[in-house]
Amino acid sequence: YQPGGPRTFLKVVTLLPSHVATARSVCERGVAVPGAGVVHFQTYESAVLYPLRFMIDQDVVGGNWVEAPPTKYKLAQTASTYCQIEIDIRYDDLISHPCEGEMQKMGRMR
């Protein structure tokens, strides 16, 4: 945000979270733009960690329930953590439930 009215923003999306730091450095050091010379960009939200950015974008807050609809996920082929169950699901298919009413209850113990 800059005072003085609306501003034009450029949104840069990277394939991998590890590319964000490199893209930020390039933008802040300057990019050669034909007809405009070297243009330096101020970056926003480029230092936010990838898991935190996901949680913010998908309205996932600490301690709330998330739902993976049965037709939207598949079991992971190879384990990458020590979790009992791992699934693969598109980020926008995950449903985050607000911590209200029935969703305020604790999960059952196994």
Summary of the structure (lengths in Angstrom):
residues: 110
radius of gyration: 19.9
end to end distance: 48.4
largest distance: 65.2
contacts: 167
relative contact order: 0.12
helix: 25%
strand: 16%
